[in-house]
Amino acid sequence: MFGRLLWQMLRGNRGRLAVALVAVVSGAAVISALLNLDLDLERKLTQEFRMLGANLVISSRRAAPMADAGAGSPALMDENAAEKALAENHNPNVAAAAPYLYIAARAQDTPVVVGGTWLDQAHKLSPTWKLEGDWVASREDEARCLVGRNVARQFQLAPGSQLDLTYMGRTAHVGVSGVVDSGGTEDNQIFVNLLVAQRLADLGGKIELMQLSVSGTPAGIAAYAAQLASALPEYEVRPIRQVTEAEGQLLGRTRLLIVLMVALILVLTALCVLATMAALAMERRQDVGLMKALGGSISRIVALFLAEVGVLGAAGGLIGCIAGVALSRWMGERVFGASITPRWETFPLTIVLMTAVALAGALPLRLLGRVKPAAILRGE
């Protein structure tokens, strides 16, 4: 009997209930999209900030402008020690890692900065680099190099060109595999594999610094930096704070904005439902008076109306969640250039929130308990 009455009430007030349903569905769609965005926000922001390059650096405690001070220079690091520390403190969040050794060599009797690194990792550390030509896929490849666009313009180089690099009486003959356009200082440098730079500088097994790209929260990156610092007490391990702090601040502010928007939408949806329920309460005074006159208890009557509102909130929340998935994908494409992964845990959360909001908006139905059957039957 209760179910039949509920069904008749839903059918009999389709007009006003449709207005409340539209409000609930709209609120649920936006809230579901925001929750999906919030749950996927950290991963998306991490991907975006990794595009900025390395965010963790291992270096000697005393910096030097160039690595040409000799093998005994305290500015140099032991390549094997750094690699061993990374292997022993393996972290799946390390997207890329590469050592660097810089020397001031000469090309065509002109000074030029040469950076030795693992060229198979360099483009992973700097995914925004534009390249004309091919990447060097092996760190054992000593015959090919990458040149910055300004260096290529100065020496009239292109992919396939040959180049002689000289340093302290030693020479390396390399071919240009690609021309790098980074928009930064790399455009003025030549990049060779680390073995070539070490051989030119006669610094076998030595590097100047190690750069890492680590995904995760700023706190997680700092914890991993502390872990490496304890494994390498003779070296300095430091996050690039401009990147990690900016990531943390942006993540916190964006999440605060999402929370405030969700709260505002919940309030507005509750007010809309409240207005609709107030109008329904005035229309249903006669129905309630008749129910009371026939012996219906006020608790049973109020439960019937609350069930109606609960169904409205749950149905609107479910429909809104489905629309919210599509909305979150659109937001992800616009903000991050990639779709937001649907998180199914948002479905029960959104449905519960919208049901609670609908019930909160049903406060005017409490007035029905004050209806007097005698006054209704007299037509007052």
N, C-alpha and C positions, 0 to 999 in steps of 0.2 A: 504493500500500500504506500509506504514511504517513497519508494522508487517511482511509482506511478504519479504521485503528487508532484514529485520533483520534475519529472519529465513534462507534465502539463504546465508547470510554472515556467520552465525554460521555453516551451513553445508559445505560451501565451504572452510573453513579454519580449518577443524577438527584437522589436525596434530599439527599446532602451538598452537591452542587454548587448545588442550589437555595438552600440556606442562604447560601452565599457569594454567589450571584447577587443575592439580596435585599439583602445588605449593600452590595454594589457599586452596585446601582441606587439604593438610598436615599442613599448618599454622593454619587453622581453627580448626583442630582436636586437636593440641597441645594447642592452646589458649583456646578452650572450656574446655579441661581437666583441665588446670591451673585455669580457672575461677571457675569451679566447686569445685576444691580443695580449692581455696581461700574462697569461700562462706561457705564452710563446715569446714574450717580449725579451727576456734575458738572452735567449738563443739568437734572436734576430739582431739585437744590439751588439752582441759579441761578434757575430759575423760581420756587421758593418764596421766595427772598430778594428777588426783584424785586417780590414782593407787598408788601414793606416800603416801597417807594417809591424815591425818588432815592438814588443812592449816589455821585454825583460832583457837586461844586458849583464853579462859577466865580463869583468875587466880587472886589470891590475889595480891595486890601491893607489898607485902613483901614475898618473896619466902622462903621456908624452905625445907631441904632435905627430911624429913619424916613427916608424919602426926601424930606423936605420942607425940606432945607437949601438948596435952590436948584440951578440947573442946573450951577453951578460946583463943587458939592460933590465932593470926591475919593472919597466913598463910592459914587458912581454910576458905572455902566459905559456904554460906547457899545454900543447894541444891535446896530448893523451890524457892529462889529468882532467881537463874539462870534459872530454868525451866519456871518460870513466865515470865521472860524477853524474852525468846525464843518464848513463846506462843504469847505474845503481839506484838512481832516484827517478825511475821511469814514471812518466805521467802521460796518460792517454790524451790529456788536453793540450799537449805540446803539438801544435800544428806544423811547425817547422823550426829548425835550428841550424845555424851556420856560423863558422868562425870567420874572422876577417883579419887580414894583414895588409896594411897600406904602406906603400913605398912611393918616393918621388923619383920615378924613372924618366927616361927620355925616349921620345919617338920622333924620328926625323930631326934629331938635334934640338927638339923642343921639349921642355919639362912638361910632364903630365902625371897626374895621380893615378897609380895602378892599385886596384884593390884585389887581393887574392881571397877567394872564398870557395864554398862549394856551390858551383853554378847550378847544380840540380836542385838546390834548396833556395837559392837567392830569389827566384821568381815567386816561390811560395811565401817568402817573407814580405814581398812587395807585389801583391797581386794586381795593383793598379798600374803597374808599368805597362806601357805600350811598346810592342816590339815589332820592328821590321826585320824579318828574317826568321831564324830558328833559335830556340833555346838550346843550351848545351845540356844534354840529358845525363851526362856522366861526370862525376868529379875526378875521374882518372884521365879525362880528355885534356891533354896538354897542348893540343894543336889549335884549339879554337878559343875565341874570346868574345865578349860583348863590349860594345863601345857606346858611350853616351852620345846623344844627338849633336851636342856642341862639339865634341871631339871629332865625330864623323864629318861635320861641316868644316872644321878647321883643317883636317888632314885629307879631306875629300875621300872618305871611306864609305863603303857600302858592303852589304853581305857578299862574301866571296873575296873581298880585298885581303891583301897580305900586309903584315905589319911587323917591324922589328922593334923590340923593347930592350933598352940597355940600362944597366944599373951597376955601378962600381966595377966596370970592366966586364961584366957578364951580360950575355945577350940571349933573348928568347924570341924565336920566330913563331908567330901565331897568325891564324887566319880569322877574319871577322865573320862570326856566325850570325850576329844580329845587331841592330842599332836600337838602343834603349831610349825611350822618351818617358821620363819620370816626372818632369816638371820641377825637379829639385837639383841638389848638388850632384846626384849621380849622372846627370847629363854631361858633366865635365870630367868624367872618370872613365877608365878602362877596367873591365873586370875580367880576370883570368882565374883559372882554377888555382886553389891554394898551393898546390905543389909547385906551380910555375913561379909564383911570387916568392915562396920560400927558397927556391933555388936561385932566383935572381938576387935576393938579399943575403944568401948564405945563412939562412935562419931555419934550418931544418927542424921540424917539430915545434916551432914557435908560432904563436898568433898574438894579435893585439887585443882582441876581444871576441866574445861570442854573443850573438844576438838570437833571441828566441821569440817566437810568436805563440803565446799561451792563451787559450780560450778559457772562459769562466768569469766568475764575479771578481771584482777588485780584491775582496777578502781572500778568495781562493788563490789568486795570483800572488798576493803578498805572502800567503802561507807557503806556497811552493818556492818562492824566492828565499824565505827563511830556511826551508829544507835544504836548498842548494847551498846557501851560505854556511850552514853547519858542515856540509860535506866539502866545501872549499874555503876553509878559514883564511887561507893566504890571499884570497881574491875578494873582490867586491861584487856582490850580486844585488842589483837594484832594479826595481820596476821603473819604467818610464812614466813618471807620475802624471804628466800632462795627459797621457792616454787613459791610464787606469782611473784617475780621479774624475776625468770628464765622463768616462763610461759610468762610474758609480753615481755621479750627480745626475746625469741624464736619466738613468734607470730609476732612481729614487723620485725625481720630479715627475716623470711620466707615470709612474705607478700612483703617486699622490693625485695627479690629475684624473686618472681613471677611477680611483676610489670616489673622488668628489663628484664626478659625472654620474657614476652609478647611484650614489646617494641622492643626487638631484632628480634623476629619472624616477627613482622609486617614490620620492615625495610627490612629483607631478602626477605619476600614475595613480597613486593613492588618492590624490585630490579629485582626479577625474572619476574614479570609481565612487568616491564619496558623494559627488554631485549626482551621479546616476542613481545610486542607492537611496539618496534622500528623496528624489522624485518618485522612485518605486515605493518607498515607505508610505508616502502620501496616497498613492493610488491603491495600495493594498490594505488600507484601514478596514474597508468593508469585508474583505476576505478574512482578515484576522478576527474581526468581530464575529463573523459567522462561525469560524472554527471554534472560537471560545464558547459561543452559545451552544454548539453541538458537543461540548465536553472536552475539547482539545486542551492539553496543558500548554502553558506558555513556553516551557522548556522545549517541548516537542515542536511547537510552531517556530521558535527561534532557530532550532536545529535544522529545520527544513529550509529556512531562508539562508542560513549560513552554508548549508550544503550546496545550495544554488550558487552562491558566491564562490565557494571553493572550487566547484566544477569550472566556473568561469575563469578563475585564476589559473588552474592547472591546464585547461585547454589553451588559454592564451599563452601561457608559458611554453607549452610544447610547440605550438605553431611558431612562436617568436624565436625559439631556439633554432628551428630549421632555417628560418630567414636569417638569423644571426650568423650561421655558418657561412652563408653566401656573402653577407655583409663584411664579415671578418676577412674573407678572401680578397674582397675588393679593397679594404683598408690596407691589407698587407701589400698588395700590388702597388698601391699609391704611395705608401710610406717607405717600404723596404724594397720594392721591386721584386718581391717574391711572395707567394701565397702563404697565409697563416695556416699552420697545421691544425685541423679541427681537434679539439680536446673534448672527449665525450663526457668527462666529469662536469662540464658546464651545464649539461642537460638537467640532471637532478637538482643542481644548485640553483639554476635559473627558475625551474618549475617551483621549487620550494619558496624562493624569494617572491615570485609573482603571486603564489597562493597566499602567502602571508600578507602581501600588500593588498590583495583583494579583500581579505578578511578584515584588515585594518580599515579599509574604506567602507566596510559594511556597518560601521558604528550607528548610522541613522536607523538601522533595523531594530536597535534596542528600544526605540520609541514605540514600536508595535506592541511591546509588552504593556503599555499603559492604555491601550485601547479598551474601552468598556463596551461589552456586547449590547447592553441595554440602549446606549446612545446610538450605536450603529443601527440597531433594529428599528429605532424610532426615526431613522433617517437624518440624524443630526450630524 
